[in-house]
Amino acid sequence: MCGFPKASGYSHRCQLREQERVITANRQTSWAFADAFAAEDEALRWARDRAREAGLPSVSPGTGAALRMLAATADAKAVAEIGTGTGVSGIYLLLGMRPDGVLTTVDPEPDRQQFARQAFRAAGFAGNRARFIPGRALDVLPRLADGGYDVVFCDGDRTEYLAYLDESLRLLRPGGLVCFEGVFADGRTVDSGVQPVEVLTLRELLRTVRESDELVPSLLPVGDGLLCAVRRG
């Protein structure tokens, strides 16, 4: 209990702490229902199987459905993705984008991108709908065009998320959207125990996005947490 606030700033911090309480079992059940709500086709299941075989995480069906909806809401023609994986998130983004939209996807492992190419083709997307760039994200992103993207989706190295945010603000058009996957870190983000650098970075990212005057944020409880923010015009 925070008690009676002495100042508005104290009251606000107190309220935020109350809102960041540990998720209850009932909410866990609701998350499972949300993931089951999103049906997946053969191409998505194939991409998931390849990720599982390679020991790679992939976005949950609920997270994928949220990305598809957000891309559609933004009427996205140009999307940048950090972390191609085997193509699960890319399929969802392409499904929400305009029919003439192009997904630029970056990953340090070209072999993973080959799986994604196959998955995109199996999902019915033409080869010119995706541009694959192998390489470390922080080496590639500075080469992409300022203000050239409607959506930036970040699912790469969690310790680099703050740097991804800086790059995203440069890449996004006014009104564009940035999303960060995995910000709950399997519940460690709100755990009071000693945490690794990855979790500390996620906490700093959440604070930075929440307090930024440039962004309108929302934290979506899908998958392992999807932090989204619109860049103000």
TITOR-208951 format. One record per residue: residue in one letter; z, x, y of N, C-alpha, C, CB in turn. Coordinates in steps of 0.02 Angstrom, whole numbers, padded with zeros to 5 digits, always signed. Glycine has a CB too. Layout:
<nodes>
aZXYZXYZXYZXY ...
</nodes>
This chain:
<nodes>
m+00000+00042-00060+00000+00000+00000+00000+00044+00062+00061-00048+00000 c-00041+00025+00109-00045+00065+00170+00005+00045+00223-00115+00061+00199 g+00032-00016+00217+00079-00039+00267+00045-00062+00330+00128+00016+00284 f+00084-00077+00381+00056-00102+00444+00024-00046+00483+00111-00136+00486 p-00040-00052+00501-00075+00002+00535-00050+00012+00606-00150-00010+00535 k-00048+00074+00627-00026+00090+00695-00086+00098+00742+00016+00153+00696 a-00144+00108+00714-00204+00117+00755-00264+00093+00716-00212+00191+00777 s-00317+00076+00752-00376+00049+00719-00407+00100+00672-00427+00027+00771 g-00407+00165+00691-00435+00216+00647-00396+00221+00582-00435+00283+00682 y-00329+00218+00588-00287+00220+00528-00302+00160+00485-00212+00222+00547 s-00309+00101+00515-00323+00040+00478-00388+00046+00440-00324-00020+00526 h-00439+00075+00473-00504+00082+00441-00500+00128+00380-00556+00108+00490 r-00466+00184+00387-00459+00231+00331-00421+00198+00274-00424+00295+00353 c-00370+00162+00291-00329+00127+00241-00372+00077+00202-00270+00091+00274 q-00413+00040+00238-00456-00010+00207-00505+00023+00159-00493-00050+00260 l-00533+00080+00179-00580+00115+00137-00547+00139+00073-00610+00174+00174 r-00485+00164+00078-00450+00185+00017-00439+00126-00030-00383+00217+00035 e-00422+00069-00003-00413+00010-00045-00478-00010-00079-00386-00049-00003 q-00533-00001-00044-00598-00019-00073-00621+00029-00126-00649-00023-00018 e-00592+00089-00129-00614+00140-00176-00569+00143-00237-00617+00207-00142 r-00535+00088-00253-00493+00086-00312-00534+00093-00376-00453+00021-00314 v-00502+00114-00429-00536+00125-00493-00567+00059-00517-00488+00153-00546 i-00628+00064-00544-00663+00005-00569-00626-00026-00628-00735+00024-00589 t-00621-00092-00630-00585-00126-00684-00632-00138-00742-00557-00193-00659 a-00601-00156-00800-00640-00170-00860-00688-00228-00849-00594-00184-00919 n-00668-00278-00811-00712-00335-00798-00775-00313-00762-00675-00389-00757 r-00768-00266-00717-00827-00242-00681-00872-00201-00727-00807-00201-00620 q-00842-00165-00773-00881-00128-00822-00924-00175-00862-00836-00086-00868 t-00896-00232-00882-00933-00282-00919-00991-00309-00877-00887-00339-00941 s-00978-00320-00813-01030-00345-00768-01087-00294-00761-01001-00361-00699 w-01070-00229-00759-01122-00177-00756-01166-00180-00818-01090-00108-00749 a-01134-00188-00877-01172-00192-00939-01220-00251-00938-01124-00197-01000 f-01197-00307-00911-01239-00366-00905-01298-00353-00858-01198-00426-00880 a-01284-00319-00802-01337-00303-00754-01391-00259-00785-01308-00269-00692 d-01371-00210-00826-01420-00168-00860-01460-00207-00911-01385-00109-00894 a-01427-00252-00948-01462-00292-00998-01510-00342-00966-01412-00329-01042 f-01498-00359-00903-01540-00407-00867-01610-00382-00857-01508-00424-00800 a-01618-00315-00851-01683-00285-00838-01718-00268-00903-01675-00221-00794 a-01768-00308-00922-01806-00295-00983-01853-00237-00973-01845-00359-01005 e-01861-00195-01025-01905-00137-01020-01961-00141-01071-01864-00072-01031 d-02020-00117-01051-02078-00121-01095-02084-00057-01137-02143-00131-01054 e-02138-00053-01175-02147+00002-01222-02152+00070-01187-02209-00009-01264 a-02186+00072-01130-02193+00136-01094-02126+00163-01071-02241+00128-01034 l-02083+00119-01045-02016+00140-01023-01974+00162-01082-01981+00084-00986 r-01978+00125-01137-01939+00145-01197-01963+00212-01223-01946+00091-01252 w-02029+00225-01221-02055+00289-01243-02028+00345-01199-02132+00289-01242 a-02029+00335-01134-02004+00386-01088-01929+00398-01099-02016+00366-01015 r-01891+00346-01112-01820+00353-01126-01809+00393-01190-01785+00284-01132 d-01849+00379-01240-01842+00416-01304-01855+00490-01294-01891+00387-01356 r-01905+00507-01253-01920+00578-01240-01862+00611-01203-01986+00585-01200 a-01832+00574-01156-01775+00602-01119-01716+00613-01167-01754+00554-01062 r-01704+00565-01210-01649+00571-01258-01659+00631-01304-01642+00506-01299 e-01720+00640-01328-01735+00696-01372-01725+00763-01337-01807+00691-01398 a-01739+00764-01272-01732+00826-01233-01662+00836-01206-01781+00827-01176 g-01617+00788-01219-01549+00793-01193-01544+00782-01118-01520+00859-01210 l-01591+00744-01090-01592+00732-01018-01565+00662-01002-01664+00740-00991 p-01528+00656-00948-01508+00589-00926-01568+00553-00894-01449+00592-00875 s-01568+00488-00897-01618+00448-00862-01584+00389-00829-01675+00425-00910 v-01615+00362-00777-01583+00307-00742-01574+00247-00788-01624+00287-00679 s-01522+00209-00778-01510+00149-00819-01561+00096-00801-01438+00123-00808 p-01571+00046-00844-01616-00009-00827-01596-00044-00762-01618-00059-00884 g-01531-00052-00750-01509-00084-00689-01526-00043-00627-01435-00095-00691 t-01518+00023-00632-01537+00068-00577-01612+00066-00566-01513+00139-00591 g-01649+00068-00621-01722+00065-00616-01745+00001-00582-01753+00070-00684 a-01716-00055-00601-01734-00119-00570-01718-00119-00496-01697-00177-00604 a-01662-00087-00476-01645-00082-00405-01696-00040-00368-01574-00052-00397 l-01717+00016-00398-01767+00059-00366-01834+00022-00358-01778+00123-00408 r-01853-00015-00410-01915-00054-00406-01912-00105-00348-01928-00091-00473 m-01856-00140-00343-01847-00189-00290-01848-00156-00221-01783-00228-00301 l-01813-00099-00215-01809-00066-00150-01878-00039-00129-01759-00008-00153 a-01916-00012-00176-01983+00011-00160-02027-00047-00137-02014+00047-00220 a-02019-00104-00171-02058-00163-00152-02037-00189-00083-02050-00219-00204 t-01971-00189-00070-01946-00212-00006-01971-00169+00051-01869-00213-00006 a-01976-00104+00039-02001-00057+00089-02078-00058+00094-01978+00014+00073 d-02110-00097+00050-02184-00098+00047-02209-00026+00045-02214-00136+00109 a-02178+00013-00001-02188+00085-00001-02258+00106-00023-02136+00118-00046 k-02289+00148+00018-02353+00178+00001-02345+00251-00018-02401+00172+00060 a-02294+00284+00009-02280+00354-00007-02207+00362-00025-02299+00400+00053 v-02194+00385-00086-02126+00395-00110-02119+00467-00135-02107+00344-00166 a-02064+00500-00118-02049+00566-00144-01990+00560-00192-02032+00616-00086 e-01998+00590-00250-01946+00588-00302-01925+00659-00319-01972+00551-00366 i-01860+00671-00315-01832+00736-00334-01802+00729-00404-01779+00761-00282 g-01834+00758-00453-01813+00752-00522-01858+00705-00561-01741+00728-00526 t-01914+00731-00587-01962+00691-00623-01934+00666-00689-02025+00730-00636 g-01897+00711-00724-01875+00695-00791-01934+00680-00836-01827+00635-00790 t-01928+00629-00878-01984+00610-00921-02021+00548-00895-01960+00597-00992 g-02005+00527-00833-02044+00475-00801-02013+00406-00797-02106+00469-00836 v-01950+00398-00819-01919+00332-00818-01913+00305-00747-01850+00334-00851 s-01881+00342-00703-01873+00320-00634-01940+00314-00599-01826+00367-00596 g-01986+00359-00615-02052+00358-00583-02090+00293-00599-02093+00417-00605 i-02085+00269-00661-02118+00206-00678-02090+00149-00637-02110+00191-00754 y-02024+00146-00632-01993+00093-00592-02015+00096-00519-01916+00098-00597 l-02017+00156-00491-02038+00163-00421-02110+00141-00412-02030+00235-00397 l-02154+00162-00458-02224+00143-00453-02233+00068-00461-02264+00180-00507 l-02193+00037-00503-02197-00036-00511-02181-00074-00447-02150-00059-00567 g-02138-00045-00405-02120-00077-00343-02164-00060-00284-02050-00061-00326 m-02201-00004-00290-02242+00019-00234-02306-00022-00226-02260+00092-00244 r-02339-00013-00170-02404-00044-00158-02455-00020-00210-02429-00029-00087 p-02505-00061-00226-02555-00040-00276-02591+00025-00259-02605-00095-00285 d-02595+00041-00195-02627+00103-00174-02577+00159-00159-02671+00091-00114 g-02514+00147-00176-02462+00196-00161-02464+00257-00206-02395+00164-00167 v-02438+00313-00180-02437+00376-00217-02365+00401-00222-02482+00430-00184 l-02344+00417-00283-02279+00446-00295-02285+00522-00299-02248+00418-00361 t-02249+00558-00256-02246+00631-00259-02181+00649-00295-02249+00664-00188 t-02186+00680-00353-02126+00692-00393-02118+00767-00407-02129+00652-00458 v-02057+00791-00397-02042+00863-00400-01993+00877-00456-02014+00888-00331 d-02006+00929-00495-01960+00947-00549-01970+01021-00566-01972+00902-00613 p-01916+01057-00581-01924+01128-00597-01953+01141-00666-01857+01163-00592 e-01958+01089-00708-01982+01098-00776-02050+01063-00786-01931+01070-00827 p-02104+01100-00786-02171+01069-00795-02178+01031-00860-02225+01122-00792 d-02144+01053-00913-02149+01018-00977-02125+00946-00971-02108+01054-01031 r-02072+00935-00932-02049+00866-00922-02102+00825-00886-01983+00866-00882 q-02135+00856-00839-02185+00819-00801-02244+00799-00845-02210+00861-00742 q-02258+00838-00898-02310+00818-00944-02292+00753-00980-02324+00874-00995 f-02229+00746-01000-02206+00684-01030-02213+00626-00980-02132+00690-01053 a-02196+00639-00917-02202+00587-00866-02274+00566-00856-02172+00611-00799 r-02321+00613-00857-02392+00596-00851-02412+00547-00906-02435+00660-00855 q-02390+00562-00967-02407+00518-01023-02376+00449-01015-02384+00550-01090 a-02314+00449-00991-02279+00385-00982-02312+00343-00928-02205+00398-00963 f-02332+00374-00873-02365+00338-00819-02432+00309-00843-02377+00384-00758 r-02468+00349-00882-02532+00326-00909-02521+00267-00956-02569+00383-00946 a-02470+00272-00999-02455+00217-01046-02434+00154-01009-02401+00239-01095 a-02404+00162-00950-02382+00105-00910-02440+00074-00871-02326+00125-00862 g-02499+00104-00875-02558+00076-00844-02574+00102-00775-02551+00003-00840 f-02542+00157-00753-02555+00183-00687-02611+00235-00689-02490+00215-00658 a-02657+00231-00641-02711+00280-00636-02683+00349-00619-02762+00258-00582 g-02721+00400-00638-02698+00468-00627-02685+00485-00554-02747+00515-00654 n-02720+00453-00508-02712+00469-00437-02652+00434-00405-02774+00450-00399 r-02613+00397-00445-02553+00364-00418-02493+00411-00414-02536+00303-00460 a-02497+00469-00445-02440+00515-00445-02464+00587-00433-02402+00511-00512 r-02426+00621-00392-02438+00692-00378-02379+00731-00405-02448+00705-00301 f-02391+00774-00453-02338+00813-00486-02334+00883-00456-02350+00817-00563 i-02275+00901-00432-02265+00968-00404-02208+01002-00442-02249+00964-00327 p-02224+01054-00481-02172+01091-00515-02137+01139-00467-02200+01130-00575 g-02072+01145-00474-02035+01192-00432-01966+01166-00414-02074+01206-00369 r-01927+01211-00387-01860+01192-00364-01866+01149-00301-01816+01256-00350 a-01828+01096-00298-01835+01047-00244-01829+01078-00175-01782+00993-00252 l-01781+01122-00165-01770+01150-00099-01824+01201-00079-01702+01182-00095 d-01866+01220-00127-01924+01261-00111-01985+01218-00095-01941+01309-00169 v-01988+01159-00127-02046+01115-00120-02040+01069-00059-02055+01074-00183 l-01981+01039-00049-01973+00988+00003-01994+01012+00073-01902+00965+00004 p-01978+01074+00093-01999+01095+00160-02074+01094+00171-01972+01164+00174 r-02113+01092+00116-02186+01092+00122-02215+01022+00130-02217+01126+00062 l-02173+00970+00120-02196+00902+00126-02196+00879+00199-02154+00855+00083 a-02237+00829+00214-02250+00810+00284-02191+00775+00317-02310+00765+00287 d-02177+00794+00379-02126+00759+00418-02144+00686+00428-02117+00794+00487 g-02095+00642+00417-02106+00570+00429-02160+00539+00386-02123+00560+00499 g-02176+00571+00330-02232+00547+00289-02214+00502+00231-02268+00605+00262 y-02149+00484+00224-02128+00448+00165-02088+00385+00182-02086+00493+00120 d-02099+00334+00141-02063+00271+00148-01997+00271+00110-02107+00213+00124 v-01996+00306+00054-01936+00310+00011-01930+00382-00015-01939+00259-00048 v-01868+00408-00017-01853+00470-00051-01798+00455-00102-01831+00527+00000 f-01813+00470-00165-01764+00459-00219-01740+00526-00245-01795+00416-00276 c-01674+00537-00243-01645+00601-00262-01607+00596-00328-01598+00627-00206 d-01631+00632-00378-01598+00633-00444-01604+00704-00473-01630+00580-00492 g-01587+00752-00431-01592+00822-00452-01524+00853-00460-01633+00861-00403 d-01517+00915-00437-01455+00953-00441-01404+00922-00394-01467+01029-00424 r-01349+00896-00421-01299+00862-00379-01268+00908-00328-01244+00832-00424 t-01264+00973-00342-01235+01019-00294-01280+01029-00233-01220+01086-00327 e-01342+01006-00236-01389+01014-00181-01400+00949-00143-01456+01040-00207 y-01362+00897-00158-01374+00831-00129-01369+00831-00052-01326+00781-00158 l-01323+00869-00024-01317+00871+00049-01380+00901+00080-01255+00911+00070 a-01407+00952+00048-01469+00982+00072-01527+00934+00063-01484+01048+00035 y-01527+00895+00009-01579+00844-00001-01576+00792+00056-01572+00809-00070 l-01515+00775+00076-01507+00726+00130-01540+00752+00194-01432+00711+00142 d-01527+00815+00211-01557+00844+00271-01634+00841+00267-01534+00916+00280 e-01661+00859+00210-01734+00857+00202-01760+00785+00205-01754+00890+00135 s-01723+00739+00175-01745+00669+00174-01750+00640+00244-01698+00627+00132 l-01702+00657+00288-01704+00632+00356-01766+00656+00393-01641+00654+00394 r-01789+00715+00375-01851+00741+00404-01913+00707+00374-01856+00817+00394 l-01911+00694+00309-01969+00667+00274-01980+00593+00287-01962+00678+00200 l-01927+00555+00300-01932+00483+00304-01959+00460+00372-01864+00451+00293 r-02001+00409+00369-02021+00374+00430-01961+00333+00455-02083+00327+00418 p-01959+00314+00519-01907+00268+00542-01909+00203+00501-01916+00252+00617 g-01852+00181+00477-01849+00123+00433-01857+00141+00360-01902+00074+00453 g-01868+00205+00345-01875+00227+00276-01807+00229+00240-01907+00296+00273 l-01810+00236+00175-01751+00229+00133-01740+00291+00090-01757+00167+00088 v-01677+00315+00087-01659+00370+00043-01609+00345-00008-01631+00431+00082 c-01616+00366-00071-01571+00345-00125-01548+00406-00164-01606+00293-00172 f-01484+00406-00184-01455+00459-00223-01426+00430-00288-01400+00497-00183 e-01447+00456-00344-01425+00433-00409-01363+00471-00433-01482+00440-00461 g-01318+00436-00469-01262+00469-00503-01203+00486-00460-01286+00530-00534 v-01193+00449-00404-01140+00468-00358-01070+00450-00383-01152+00436-00291 f-01065+00410-00436-00999+00396-00464-00974+00452-00509-01000+00330-00503 a-01021+00493-00535-01004+00549-00579-00958+00528-00636-00972+00605-00538 d-00977+00474-00670-00937+00448-00726-00864+00435-00706-00938+00497-00784 g-00853+00412-00645-00787+00395-00622-00748+00452-00590-00748+00368-00677 r-00776+00512-00592-00739+00570-00565-00738+00570-00489-00770+00634-00590 t-00785+00537-00457-00786+00537-00384-00724+00506-00354-00848+00501-00358 v-00695+00456-00387-00634+00424-00362-00572+00447-00400-00641+00349-00367 d-00579+00496-00444-00522+00523-00481-00485+00573-00436-00546+00558-00548 s-00418+00566-00434-00378+00609-00389-00366+00678-00417-00312+00576-00376 g-00386+00691-00480-00375+00756-00509-00421+00810-00481-00384+00753-00584 v-00409+00872-00501-00451+00928-00479-00522+00918-00507-00421+00997-00503 q-00573+00926-00465-00641+00912-00484-00686+00972-00470-00667+00850-00448 p-00743+00977-00506-00790+01032-00495-00829+01024-00430-00839+01037-00553 v-00867+01076-00412-00905+01077-00350-00952+01018-00346-00944+01142-00344 e-00983+00999-00402-01030+00943-00402-00997+00879-00375-01056+00931-00473 v-00937+00865-00398-00902+00804-00377-00880+00809-00304-00841+00791-00422 l-00857+00867-00284-00838+00877-00214-00898+00867-00168-00807+00947-00203 t-00957+00890-00190-01017+00880-00151-01035+00806-00145-01076+00919-00182 l-01027+00769-00200-01040+00697-00198-00993+00661-00150-01034+00667-00268 r-00930+00681-00150-00882+00651-00103-00903+00665-00031-00811+00678-00115 e-00924+00726-00017-00945+00743+00051-01009+00705+00069-00956+00819+00057 l-01054+00698+00021-01115+00659+00034-01098+00587+00052-01160+00661-00028 l-01053+00556+00014-01034+00487+00028-01004+00480+00098-00983+00462-00025 r-00960+00527+00117-00930+00525+00184-00984+00535+00238-00876+00579+00190 t-01028+00583+00227-01079+00598+00277-01125+00539+00289-01119+00659+00255 v-01148+00508+00234-01193+00451+00240-01158+00392+00272-01221+00431+00172 r-01096+00380+00252-01058+00323+00278-01045+00330+00353-00992+00316+00241 e-01035+00391+00377-01017+00403+00447-01076+00419+00492-00967+00457+00451 s-01136+00425+00464-01194+00445+00503-01217+00389+00549-01251+00466+00456 d-01233+00407+00611-01261+00359+00658-01336+00348+00646-01250+00382+00729 e-01367+00392+00605-01438+00387+00592-01454+00340+00534-01466+00455+00577 l-01402+00321+00495-01414+00286+00432-01377+00220+00428-01395+00330+00374 v-01406+00172+00392-01374+00109+00374-01364+00110+00299-01416+00046+00398 p-01302+00124+00274-01292+00138+00203-01267+00078+00162-01243+00194+00196 s-01277+00085+00097-01247+00039+00048-01239+00077-00017-01290-00025+00039 l-01183+00065-00051-01170+00096-00116-01176+00042-00170-01099+00129-00118 l-01228+00048-00211-01243-00003-00261-01210+00015-00328-01319-00010-00270 p-01170-00031-00357-01137-00018-00421-01182-00031-00480-01074-00060-00427 v-01237+00007-00485-01281+00003-00543-01283+00072-00575-01353-00020-00522 g-01291+00073-00642-01292+00137-00677-01230+00178-00661-01354+00176-00659 d-01240+00240-00640-01185+00284-00622-01177+00289-00546-01195+00354-00652 g-01197+00235-00512-01189+00232-00439-01252+00254-00403-01132+00276-00418 l-01279+00209-00361-01339+00223-00323-01324+00216-00249-01398+00176-00344 l-01321+00272-00214-01309+00272-00142-01375+00266-00105-01271+00337-00120 c-01381+00216-00063-01443+00203-00026-01429+00200+00048-01477+00137-00050 a-01477+00219+00088-01469+00215+00161-01537+00211+00194-01429+00276+00188 v-01541+00168+00244-01603+00161+00284-01597+00205+00345-01615+00087+00303 r-01649+00242+00360-01651+00282+00422-01667+00236+00481-01704+00340+00417 r-01623+00238+00530-01634+00196+00589-01698+00217+00625-01574+00201+00637 g-01729+00168+00660-01790+00182+00697-01776+00222+00761-01825+00116+00715 
</nodes>
